[in-house]
Amino acid sequence: MDVTKTANHVASNYINRDLSWIEFNWRVLEEAQDTATPLLERMKFLAIVSSNLDEFMSVRVAGVKDQLKAGYGKKDFTGFTPAHLLKRLMKRTLRMVTEQYKTFRDITRQLAKEGIVFSEYAELTATQKKAMDAYYHDIVFPVLTPMAVDQSRPFPLVHTQSLYLAVVLLKEGDDPEDEPYFAIVQVPSNLSRLIPVPARTNSKKQDYILLEDLIKQHIRTLFSGYDALAVNEFRLTRNADLTLNEEGAEDLLEEIEKELRRRRWGAPVRLEVQKGLHPYALEMLKEEFEFNENEHIFEIDGPIDLSYLMKLANALPNHGHLRFSEIDPVYPEEFEVEEDMFTVLRRKDVLIYHPYESFEAVDDFVTEAANDPQVLAIKMTLYRVSGNSKLIEALADAAESGKQVTVLVELKARFDEERNIAWARKLEQAGCHVVYGLVGLKTHAKITLVVRQEKDMLRRYVHVGTGNYNGNSAKLYTDVGLFTASQSVGEDASSLFNEITGYSAPVHLKAFAVAPTTMKDRLFDYIRREAKHAREGRPARIVAKLNSLSNKEMVDELYEASQAGVKIDLIIRGVCCLRPGVPGLSENITVRSIVDRFLEHSRIIYFENGGQPEVWLSSADWMTRNLTRRIELMCPVMDEQLQQSVIRILQISLNDNVKARELQSNGLYRRVAAGEKEYRSQFEAMRITSWKEPSLRM
């Protein structure tokens, strides 16, 4: 293969995974900058940039720092050593944060014109200050705890991603040249970060003040007898990756609970400080967190951590013109009948496309199964569940009514561990059999199996999906789900659950491909089959819609297929390590990313197969962790009409010329050139009243 000189200044056929992720977060930031997007929606995108960066720093950057600490200096397959990569990541991220806060200032100026004003305490009227003073003394002050740092009181534990005030003090009457005192104050996370201020007289504007600003104005109430020389905000990000000894853990649930507590002491990764932080405070923080270099210290010109903007954007009343119009998900037409869902599924498979079609159909499927006296067993995987899940209630009801209910709860779902522990305990109390998966593997497959007694036989009904069983995210993420009573799918579902919950050896599956055992090899076989079709002059094409592509072997297989003449269109929202459009290597491959109102989350794979197309739904991205370290599921769509529905979803994505960006061979993205008519895939999807209409061939 030819080696290409890239914009990353590294000779490589591959784009670095972490640098690719930063490009993705830039695309999210571009949505916050897009003046065609409603103002409060731009604010949400700005909050998402912050939340994304928090996870990236606490997991990915933390991992690179761990490699450095361990003395690991080898290059990865993209040509980067950990030291080189870390410098690039921090430099690129800092540029992004600078641009993010420029965008924040622009959005707040626009919001002020709409009567939503972010004020400082000094800008308030006397009446407003009086109201805020009362709020501080009645609500805020009782919650605050000043924590001094001196010889008798060591530096207190600083929680990851919590906001603090660094306070530099001088005792009243002391010489200003004396060494100052130092203390920190945690800004309470259980109080609203943004406080609404009573309206000014004869004004329709709504003022807001930040909680930390209010505390700073009243800092003397916490340190009587001292003068505050400076009060500045700071925020620490720690390594949040769990390190589990699953082999030695007698109780995985207890082991994860212990590790969650240890997360509070994770190694420092990033320190965000308010611009103009007092030099003495900076030295105290650098010494405590062992930051010898400034590259891990981000000076923030504005409020630290903009994720609070999400709550504000969702909570503001009477500003509908600043938001996207509400979407009303359609209930799947196949289930809008008098018959029960099982009767419908005996006739035909049913496909649903979220958020355009309602997740209530999934809730109803499990609820009907729970209430149906003919249902003997329900088996289900849960990775991330919403806080008020109807599914949990239905599963608990089913168990209490005597049905065999088995739930595989993935305790290691990152940052949802505590919630999933709570669900696991609730389900166990209701009488469900709760399983925590296999040692060393996360269970990421999304599947529900219902076993029903019908006359003199048992029939299996299955739902498989590309996304989590989470009713809240189903309103915000695009995902596809398939309901079927197919015998082969049902038998495979039983085999899969038996393998996960018991000692069953992997069996030959008729319909499914499952990671980590068969999926990768099956995908490679299909990609090579397309290459063979191309070499022999038959129709050959691959279209894959995924969140991420970072597995080197998979990239190499796609390169080989491209060189054989296979046309490959990849729709990848986030990370992509494949470098498209390189002569002699990947000139037959295009990669596009769509970032818009909803999070593109569905995983769909299409193989032309010499004119006999195959369509698959999958829980797995093409990342090493998905293909080798997780239990993942890939399920065929066998009904020809439903195949056409899935192809239609792919076609709509490929036609987008408003929110689609195309990956260039240099690793950067540029917007797809708009045609004579704008085509915005998500808005087009919202206009479609039925996904069951036939589509054109790919």
Order of alpha helices (4+ residues) and beta strands (2+ residues): alpha-alpha-alpha-alpha-beta-alpha-beta-beta-beta-beta-beta-alpha-beta-alpha-beta-alpha-beta-alpha-alpha-beta-alpha-beta-alpha-beta-alpha-beta-beta-beta-beta-beta-alpha-beta-alpha-beta-alpha-beta-beta-beta-beta-beta-alpha-beta-alpha-beta-beta-alpha
